[in-house]
Amino acid sequence: MPAVTRTISRKYAMRAGRGESRAAGWWRGACLAALVAAAGGARAASVAPPDAARGREHLLGRAYLPADFDQEVFDELWTTWEEPLRSRAAAAGVEERRRLAFERYGLLPRPDDPARSLQYVVDADGRWTMSCLACHQGQVQGRAIPGLPNSTYALETLTEEVRLVKVRQRKALGHMDLGSLLLPLGTTNGTTNAVIFGLALMRHRDADLNIVQRPPRFDLVHHDMDAPAWWHYRTRRSLYADGFAAKGHRMLMQFLLVKENGPDRFAAWEDEFRDIEAWIASLEPPRWTGPVDRGLADRGAAVFADHCAGCHGTYGAGRSYPERLVAIEEVGTDRVRVDSLDSAERRGLNASWFGHHGVDGGDLADRADVRGYVAPPLDGIWATAPYFHNGSVPTLWHVLHPAERPVVWRRTATGYDTGRVGLEVESSADLPAGRLPHAARRWYFDTRKPGKSAAGHDFPDALTEPEKAAVLEYLKTL
């Protein structure tokens, strides 16, 4: 169906909720769309299709949110750091200080301009604005991989220290500086409270994204999540760990809900987000660059087919992906995420402008009452550590050995464990003794905290040790 027909038909299908049957609304819309197409076919033919390359440029160069800070603030962040890092920065030049700041906050330099970050749009006046790439542009062993979750992003620490410098420089506080006083941004570097950001933002909008004055909510269940790999976007039909949201370019826009962005801006930006969606859908999973024992991997493929493919799909020729929703009682992983949204909240997002007022998603409407998680595709899984929806398991070896998962672990900045396939970590039974600075504490993942459990997904216990070793080798090849 042509795009103009599809759009107008959806508009009339929405009348089903206002007394007109869906079938009648669809037919009325299709007839009107046919007349429009006949009268303006030349105009419709001139509409440019989504362009992936253009979408990438939007993400790198277009500011869809108010600026978070300016270059003067960024260059003074080192003055808030703890010792001995502050003294090291004081003795360094500007370029070295910026490199230290990038490492501290989990930012990656742009190849064409190392002074600027891939995660932020920096304009000609030196204003830094967060983009979607803040969470979806990460690295493995220092190598930037498009669409990889940013597992080192220290948003909470960055925002705290930006706020301190702004106060000293007598500059106005922005939406992140103020919002973080009410909502935690992520208690462990590389994780985000984004699900609750969405709930809080939608609290003050109606279904058409008009601003509605309501008191803030204080009953939100804050919890950290690991961002998904973007190259899985084209494989899945739904979004999020519990798969309740309909996939589409509009749904990608929901985190632009600041007061400065009203319905007109969202409508004006739709074509740009069609381009962005095309770029996301074009991403390929990165290939494992180390050695592979082919014989062992082949044995692992057979074990995987018998024990894992029913949920995670098959790979290679004739690949398939079931997008299976696994009940929380069956998978047994941390349930805080699945319990943090109720059915009305899930339905509300899909029934809003973001879900084309309920038209998108088809049978996904039945997932408003979900109580489980979608087993994800595993393409490029070697690069996407840490694992599970909350990022609680540092390596694939630990995924396959549930009893050996660490209670507390701390990763290195860019280290990679090729043997266990995942993050290079130090493990312990507890946090270090004594008071840790906030920035240092966020490098530790404590699985005893609410929403951060590494329990569950005990299915590998059915495998022998040689079978686990074979599956681990096979996973490198996906």
Secondary structure, 3 states (H helix, E strand, C coil): CCHHHHHHHHHHHHHHHHCCCHHHHHHHHHHHHHHHHHHCHHHHHCCCCCCHHHHHHHHHHCCCCCCCEEHHHHCCHHHHCCCCHHHHHHCCCHHHHHHHHHHHHCCCEECCEEEEECCEEECCCCEEEECCHHHHEEEECCEEEECCCCCCCCHHHHHHHHHHHHHHHCCCCCHHHHHCCCCCCCCCCCEECHHHHHHHHHCCECCCCCECCCCCCCCCCCCCEECCCHHHCCCCCEECCCCCEECCCCHHHHHHCCCCCCHHHHHHCHHHHHHHHHHHHHCCCCCCCCCCCHHHHHHHHHHHHHHCHHHHCECCCCCECCCCEEEHHHHCCCCHHHHCCCHHHHHHHHCCHHHCCCCCCHHHHHHHHCCEEECCCCCCHHHCCCECCCCCECEHHHHHCHHHCCCEEEEEEEEEECCCCEEEEEEECCCCCCCCCHHHHCCEEECCCCCCCCCCCCHHHHCCHHHHHHHHHHHCCC
